[in-house]
Amino acid sequence: MAISITSRIRNAMVGLTLGLSLLFTALIFLLVYVIEDQVFVNQVKVEQAAFEQIIDDANPQLIRDWQPINRNIQRIDSLDNLPNSLPATALSVLAERLGVHEYFDDDNAMFIASLMVPNNADRVYLVYDVKDLLVVRNTKRTLFILIGGLTLIIALVAVLLARRLTKSTLAPVSRLNHALQNNDLDDVVIELANEFSEDEIGVLAHELAQALEQVRKSAEREYQFNRGVSHELRSPMQVAQSATELIHLVAGDSHAQLSKPIARLQRSISEMTQIAEAFLWLASDRVVEKSERCSLDALKKMLTAIQSGFHTHEIVVNTAPLTAHYYPLPSTVLSVVLRSLIRNAVVHGAPSTIMVDMQADRITVSNSVTSVTHNDSGFGIGLSIVQRICDRFGCELNTQLQGDNRYCSSLVFGGR
């Protein structure tokens, strides 16, 4: 199912809000832990700075007697006197590296500063046991619930704000969409174009208004054309048909030399009438009724008339698999399509037999060719219009050069 642009933007903003909320929660936890540790480290560094001041005075007695001001910080002069709970790896690090180190496990939490006495190269250790002073680690469950609850509240408020902002920001798009689906388009689109003329919505609405106006004018022209074109096309051809029939009656047998030109004229007028009918069908959108479908018998008669117009080529029609059948195209339209395919076979093919194979789901016209790049042009509506007719009636036109150098054009019914 398609997702509207409003839903896409709303989902994106909600997802961004939730993601930022989770990031905020993680940063808060990290910040609380870091701040608490830094407080203890700073207290140890204050004592370290005080001891280094005594060392700079170079008074051995003061160095031996100095004790930290903070009663929770203990001075230890030997690595062996450090708490037994420290692992061997921690002791080796303290022996090798100066500075403040922290050690945490299930039972201990301490910060230890490793200092060097310059005169005798002895080590002094300042041990700050903070096990009973920890706030974050000792109350992490409560802290987690507190920060999680605040994050949830912030996330809910942010989601509501995101949805409201999305709705208000995309209100013009929603109005335009509602107008396109339910209301009179022209007035609403023009109103939106004027209201939001300075932003992208106004530009889109203005372009849509122009497109709707062009569609309306095009539809009006098509309506006016279709309303009058049927009469305007049929009337001259009916007059021409009647005139040729009168000429034939007046001439009679005494003017036998006129019989062939009159027959050709009548055949051309009949073809033009069918082409006009096909174009009228192409310009309309009405559905072919069952009574308008072309029967097999009617198609055979039309193929006989088409054969009479091509004396130089033999046209063989094969209807063996069929007895009574109806094709889903009007008779005049199918006649125009087949005449065009046969004429293309005559003009572009080799002088050989043209096969017309009629089956229930397709009609195939095949002929031998000498070159598929032959560019001779002939009279007819051409394959491009045949393709348009196939698209109009839901058929499919297939053209294929077979291995025996025969070219096949197939009109497939129900191929789409």
C-alpha positions as CSV (number, residue, x, y, z in Angstrom):
1,M,0.0,0.0,0.0
2,A,1.3,3.5,-0.9
3,I,2.5,5.7,2.0
4,S,1.6,9.4,1.8
5,I,4.3,12.1,2.0
6,T,2.8,13.3,5.3
7,S,3.2,9.8,6.8
8,R,6.8,9.6,5.5
9,I,7.8,12.9,7.0
10,R,5.9,12.1,10.3
11,N,7.6,8.7,10.6
12,A,11.0,10.2,9.9
13,M,10.5,12.9,12.5
14,V,9.2,10.4,15.1
15,G,12.1,8.1,14.4
16,L,14.6,10.9,14.7
17,T,13.0,12.0,18.0
18,L,13.2,8.5,19.5
19,G,16.7,8.1,18.3
20,L,17.8,11.4,19.8
21,S,16.0,10.5,23.1
22,L,17.9,7.2,23.3
23,L,21.1,9.0,22.6
24,F,20.2,11.6,25.2
25,T,19.7,8.8,27.8
26,A,23.0,7.2,27.0
27,L,24.9,10.5,27.2
28,I,23.2,11.3,30.6
29,F,24.3,8.0,32.1
30,L,27.8,8.4,30.7
31,L,28.0,12.0,32.0
32,V,26.8,11.1,35.5
33,Y,29.4,8.3,35.8
34,V,32.2,10.5,34.4
35,I,31.3,13.4,36.7
36,E,31.3,11.3,39.8
37,D,34.7,9.7,39.0
38,Q,36.1,13.1,38.1
39,V,35.1,14.5,41.5
40,F,37.1,11.7,43.3
41,V,40.0,12.1,40.9
42,N,40.1,15.9,41.6
43,Q,40.2,15.3,45.4
44,V,43.1,12.9,45.0
45,K,44.9,15.4,42.7
46,V,44.5,18.2,45.3
47,E,46.3,16.0,47.9
48,Q,48.9,15.1,45.3
49,A,49.5,18.8,44.6
50,A,49.9,19.5,48.4
51,F,52.4,16.6,48.8
52,E,54.4,17.8,45.7
53,Q,54.6,21.3,47.4
54,I,56.2,19.7,50.4
55,I,58.6,17.9,48.2
56,D,59.6,21.1,46.5
57,D,60.5,22.6,50.0
58,A,63.0,19.8,50.3
59,N,62.4,19.2,54.0
60,P,62.8,15.5,54.8
61,Q,61.1,15.8,58.1
62,L,58.0,17.4,56.6
63,I,57.9,14.8,53.8
64,R,58.0,12.0,56.4
65,D,55.3,13.6,58.6
66,W,53.0,14.8,55.9
67,Q,49.4,13.4,55.9
68,P,46.5,14.1,53.6
69,I,43.9,16.6,54.8
70,N,41.1,14.4,53.5
71,R,40.6,11.8,56.2
72,N,39.3,9.3,53.6
73,I,42.6,9.4,51.8
74,Q,45.4,7.2,53.3
75,R,49.1,7.7,52.7
76,I,51.0,4.4,52.2
77,D,54.8,4.4,51.7
78,S,55.3,0.9,50.5
79,L,53.8,-1.2,47.7
80,D,53.6,-4.1,50.1
81,N,51.3,-2.2,52.4
82,L,48.7,-1.5,49.8
83,P,45.3,-3.3,50.3
84,N,45.4,-7.0,49.8
85,S,42.3,-6.8,47.6
86,L,44.3,-5.2,44.7
87,P,45.2,-7.8,42.0
88,A,48.8,-8.4,41.0
89,T,48.3,-6.7,37.7
90,A,47.1,-3.5,39.5
91,L,50.2,-3.6,41.7
92,S,52.5,-3.9,38.8
93,V,50.9,-0.9,37.1
94,L,51.2,1.2,40.3
95,A,54.9,0.2,40.5
96,E,55.6,1.2,36.9
97,R,53.4,4.2,36.2
98,L,53.0,7.5,38.1
99,G,49.6,9.3,38.3
100,V,46.1,8.6,39.5
101,H,44.6,5.1,38.9
102,E,41.2,3.8,39.7
103,Y,40.2,0.2,40.6
104,F,36.6,-1.1,40.8
105,D,35.3,-4.6,41.5
106,D,32.3,-6.0,43.3
107,D,33.8,-5.3,46.8
108,N,36.2,-2.4,46.3
109,A,36.2,1.0,44.8
110,M,39.3,3.1,45.2
111,F,41.5,5.8,43.5
112,I,45.3,5.5,44.0
113,A,47.8,8.1,43.2
114,S,51.4,6.9,42.6
115,L,54.0,9.6,43.6
116,M,57.8,9.7,43.4
117,V,60.0,11.2,46.1
118,P,62.9,12.7,44.2
119,N,65.7,12.5,46.7
120,N,65.6,8.8,47.5
121,A,63.4,7.6,44.6
122,D,60.9,6.1,47.0
123,R,57.3,5.7,46.0
124,V,54.4,7.1,48.0
125,Y,50.8,6.0,47.4
126,L,47.7,8.0,48.2
127,V,44.8,5.5,48.5
128,Y,41.3,7.0,48.4
129,D,38.6,4.3,49.3
130,V,35.3,5.6,47.9
131,K,33.2,2.5,48.3
132,D,30.9,4.1,50.8
133,L,30.9,7.5,49.0
134,L,29.7,6.3,45.6
135,V,26.3,7.7,44.5
136,V,25.8,6.6,40.9
137,R,27.0,3.0,41.2
138,N,25.3,2.3,44.5
139,T,22.0,3.7,43.4
140,K,22.2,2.8,39.7
141,R,18.8,1.1,39.7
142,T,17.0,4.2,41.1
143,L,19.0,6.4,38.8
144,F,18.2,4.3,35.8
145,I,14.5,4.4,36.6
146,L,14.6,8.1,37.1
147,I,16.5,8.9,33.9
148,G,14.5,6.3,31.9
149,G,11.2,7.8,33.1
150,L,12.4,11.3,32.2
151,T,13.6,10.1,28.8
152,L,10.2,8.4,28.2
153,I,8.3,11.6,29.1
154,I,10.6,13.7,26.8
155,A,10.2,11.2,24.0
156,L,6.4,11.2,24.3
157,V,6.4,15.0,24.3
158,A,8.8,15.1,21.4
159,V,6.7,12.6,19.4
160,L,3.5,14.7,20.0
161,L,5.4,17.8,18.9
162,A,6.8,16.1,15.8
163,R,3.3,14.9,14.8
164,R,1.9,18.4,15.4
165,L,4.7,20.1,13.5
166,T,4.4,17.7,10.6
167,K,0.6,18.2,10.4
168,S,0.9,22.0,10.5
169,T,3.9,22.2,8.1
170,L,2.2,19.9,5.6
171,A,-1.2,21.4,5.9
172,P,-1.1,22.9,2.4
173,V,-0.1,19.6,0.9
174,S,-3.0,17.9,2.8
175,R,-5.5,20.6,1.6
176,L,-4.2,20.2,-2.0
177,N,-4.5,16.4,-1.8
178,H,-8.1,16.6,-0.3
179,A,-9.0,19.1,-3.1
180,L,-7.7,16.8,-5.8
181,Q,-9.8,13.9,-4.4
182,N,-13.0,15.5,-3.4
183,N,-13.5,19.1,-4.4
184,D,-13.7,21.4,-7.5
185,L,-10.1,21.5,-8.5
186,D,-9.7,24.8,-10.3
187,D,-10.8,27.2,-7.4
188,V,-8.9,25.4,-4.6
189,V,-5.7,25.0,-6.6
190,I,-5.7,28.7,-7.6
191,E,-6.5,29.7,-4.0
192,L,-3.5,27.6,-2.7
193,A,-1.3,29.1,-5.4
194,N,-2.1,32.6,-4.2
195,E,-1.9,31.7,-0.5
196,F,1.5,30.0,-0.7
197,S,3.0,31.9,-3.6
198,E,6.3,32.5,-1.9
199,D,7.3,28.8,-1.2
200,E,7.5,25.5,-2.9
201,I,3.9,24.6,-2.2
202,G,2.8,27.7,-4.1
203,V,5.0,26.9,-7.0
204,L,3.7,23.3,-7.2
205,A,0.1,24.6,-6.9
206,H,0.7,27.2,-9.6
207,E,2.1,24.6,-11.9
208,L,-0.7,22.2,-11.1
209,A,-3.3,24.9,-11.8
210,Q,-1.6,25.6,-15.2
211,A,-1.6,21.8,-16.0
212,L,-5.3,21.5,-15.0
213,E,-6.2,24.4,-17.2
214,Q,-4.3,22.9,-20.1
215,V,-6.0,19.5,-19.5
216,R,-9.4,21.2,-19.3
217,K,-8.8,23.1,-22.6
218,S,-7.5,19.9,-24.2
219,A,-10.5,17.9,-23.1
220,E,-12.8,20.7,-24.4
221,R,-11.1,20.6,-27.8
222,E,-11.3,16.8,-27.8
223,Y,-15.0,17.0,-26.9
224,Q,-15.7,19.5,-29.6
225,F,-13.7,17.5,-32.2
226,N,-15.4,14.2,-31.3
227,R,-18.8,15.8,-31.3
228,G,-18.6,17.0,-34.9
229,V,-15.9,14.9,-36.5
230,S,-18.1,11.8,-36.9
231,H,-20.5,13.7,-39.1
232,E,-17.8,15.7,-40.9
233,L,-15.8,12.5,-41.8
234,R,-18.7,10.2,-42.7
235,S,-20.8,12.7,-44.8
236,P,-18.2,13.3,-47.6
237,M,-17.4,9.6,-47.9
238,Q,-21.0,8.7,-48.1
239,V,-21.5,11.3,-50.8
240,A,-18.5,9.9,-52.7
241,Q,-19.8,6.3,-52.3
242,S,-23.3,7.3,-53.6
243,A,-21.7,9.2,-56.5
244,T,-19.6,6.2,-57.6
245,E,-22.7,4.0,-57.4
246,L,-24.6,6.4,-59.6
247,I,-21.8,6.6,-62.1
248,H,-21.7,2.8,-62.2
249,L,-25.5,2.7,-62.9
250,V,-25.3,5.5,-65.5
251,A,-22.3,4.0,-67.3
252,G,-23.7,0.5,-67.4
253,D,-22.3,-2.1,-69.8
254,S,-21.7,0.5,-72.5
255,H,-18.7,1.9,-70.7
256,A,-16.9,-1.2,-69.7
257,Q,-13.6,0.7,-69.7
258,L,-14.8,2.6,-66.6
259,S,-15.7,-0.4,-64.5
260,K,-12.2,-0.9,-63.2
261,P,-11.6,2.7,-62.2
262,I,-15.0,2.8,-60.6
263,A,-14.3,-0.4,-58.7
264,R,-10.9,1.0,-57.5
265,L,-12.7,4.2,-56.4
266,Q,-15.3,2.3,-54.5
267,R,-12.7,0.2,-52.8
268,S,-10.7,3.3,-51.8
269,I,-13.8,5.0,-50.4
270,S,-14.6,1.9,-48.4
271,E,-11.1,1.8,-47.0
272,M,-11.2,5.4,-46.1
273,T,-14.5,4.9,-44.3
274,Q,-13.0,2.1,-42.3
275,I,-9.9,4.2,-41.4
276,A,-12.2,7.0,-40.3
277,E,-14.1,4.6,-38.1
278,A,-10.9,3.3,-36.6
279,F,-9.7,6.8,-35.8
280,L,-13.0,7.6,-34.2
281,W,-12.6,4.5,-32.0
282,L,-9.1,5.5,-31.2
283,A,-10.2,9.0,-30.1
284,S,-13.0,7.7,-27.8
285,D,-12.9,5.6,-24.6
286,R,-16.1,3.7,-24.9
287,V,-16.0,-0.1,-24.4
288,V,-16.6,-2.5,-27.3
289,E,-20.0,-4.1,-26.9
290,K,-20.5,-7.8,-27.7
291,S,-22.7,-6.9,-30.7
292,E,-19.8,-4.8,-32.1
293,R,-17.2,-7.5,-32.0
294,C,-15.9,-8.9,-35.3
295,S,-17.1,-12.4,-36.1
296,L,-15.0,-15.0,-38.0
297,D,-17.4,-14.9,-41.0
298,A,-17.2,-11.1,-41.2
299,L,-13.4,-11.2,-41.0
300,K,-13.3,-13.7,-43.9
301,K,-15.4,-11.4,-46.1
302,M,-13.1,-8.5,-45.3
303,L,-10.0,-10.6,-46.1
304,T,-11.6,-11.5,-49.4
305,A,-12.1,-7.8,-50.2
306,I,-8.5,-7.1,-49.1
307,Q,-7.3,-9.9,-51.4
308,S,-9.0,-8.3,-54.4
309,G,-6.8,-5.2,-53.9
310,F,-3.5,-7.1,-54.2
311,H,-3.5,-9.0,-57.5
312,T,0.3,-9.4,-57.7
313,H,0.6,-11.5,-54.5
314,E,-1.1,-14.7,-53.4
315,I,-2.7,-14.4,-50.0
316,V,-3.7,-17.6,-48.3
317,V,-6.0,-17.5,-45.3
318,N,-6.0,-20.4,-42.8
319,T,-8.9,-20.7,-40.4
320,A,-8.8,-24.5,-39.9
321,P,-8.9,-24.6,-36.1
322,L,-11.9,-22.3,-35.9
323,T,-15.6,-22.7,-36.8
324,A,-17.4,-19.8,-35.1
325,H,-15.5,-17.2,-33.2
326,Y,-15.6,-13.5,-32.2
327,Y,-12.6,-11.3,-31.9
328,P,-12.6,-8.5,-29.3
329,L,-12.3,-5.6,-31.8
330,P,-14.8,-3.9,-34.0
331,S,-15.0,-5.1,-37.6
332,T,-13.8,-1.9,-39.2
333,V,-10.9,-1.6,-36.8
334,L,-9.7,-5.1,-37.3
335,S,-10.1,-4.7,-41.0
336,V,-7.8,-1.6,-41.0
337,V,-5.2,-3.4,-38.9
338,L,-5.1,-6.5,-41.1
339,R,-5.0,-4.4,-44.3
340,S,-2.1,-2.4,-42.9
341,L,-0.2,-5.6,-42.0
342,I,-0.9,-7.2,-45.4
343,R,0.1,-4.0,-47.2
344,N,3.4,-3.9,-45.3
345,A,4.0,-7.5,-46.2
346,V,3.4,-6.7,-49.9
347,V,5.5,-3.5,-50.0
348,H,8.5,-4.7,-47.8
349,G,8.4,-8.5,-48.5
350,A,9.6,-10.7,-51.3
351,P,7.2,-11.7,-54.1
352,S,5.9,-14.8,-52.4
353,T,2.8,-16.2,-50.8
354,I,1.5,-14.2,-47.8
355,M,0.0,-16.4,-45.1
356,V,-2.8,-15.2,-42.8
357,D,-3.2,-17.7,-39.9
358,M,-6.3,-17.0,-37.7
359,Q,-6.4,-18.6,-34.3
360,A,-8.6,-18.0,-31.3
361,D,-6.1,-15.9,-29.4
362,R,-4.1,-14.3,-32.3
363,I,-4.0,-13.5,-36.0
364,T,-0.6,-13.9,-37.7
365,V,0.5,-12.4,-41.1
366,S,3.8,-13.9,-42.4
367,N,5.8,-13.5,-45.6
368,S,9.3,-14.0,-47.0
369,V,11.7,-11.1,-46.9
370,T,14.9,-10.4,-48.7
371,S,16.1,-7.6,-46.3
372,V,14.7,-6.3,-43.1
373,T,16.3,-2.9,-43.8
374,H,14.3,-2.2,-46.9
375,N,12.9,1.3,-46.6
376,D,10.2,1.4,-49.3
377,S,7.1,3.2,-48.0
378,G,3.5,2.4,-49.0
379,F,0.0,3.7,-48.6
380,G,-1.5,2.8,-45.2
381,I,-1.7,3.9,-41.6
382,G,1.6,2.2,-40.6
383,L,2.7,0.1,-37.8
384,S,2.9,3.0,-35.3
385,I,-0.9,3.6,-35.6
386,V,-1.5,-0.1,-35.5
387,Q,0.4,-0.1,-32.2
388,R,-1.8,2.7,-30.9
389,I,-4.9,0.7,-31.8
390,C,-3.5,-2.4,-30.1
391,D,-2.9,-0.3,-26.9
392,R,-6.4,1.2,-27.1
393,F,-8.1,-2.3,-27.3
394,G,-5.7,-4.2,-24.9
395,C,-4.0,-6.2,-27.7
396,E,-0.4,-6.8,-28.4
397,L,1.5,-6.5,-31.6
398,N,4.5,-8.8,-32.0
399,T,6.9,-8.7,-35.0
400,Q,9.6,-11.3,-35.4
401,L,12.0,-12.5,-38.1
402,Q,12.1,-16.3,-38.1
403,G,15.0,-18.5,-39.0
404,D,13.6,-19.4,-42.4
405,N,13.8,-15.7,-43.4
406,R,10.1,-15.2,-42.9
407,Y,8.8,-12.2,-41.2
408,C,5.8,-12.6,-38.9
409,S,3.5,-9.9,-37.5
410,S,1.1,-11.3,-34.8
411,L,-1.9,-9.6,-33.4
412,V,-2.3,-11.2,-29.9
413,F,-5.7,-10.7,-28.1
414,G,-5.6,-10.5,-24.3
415,G,-1.8,-10.2,-24.4
416,R,-1.8,-7.4,-21.8
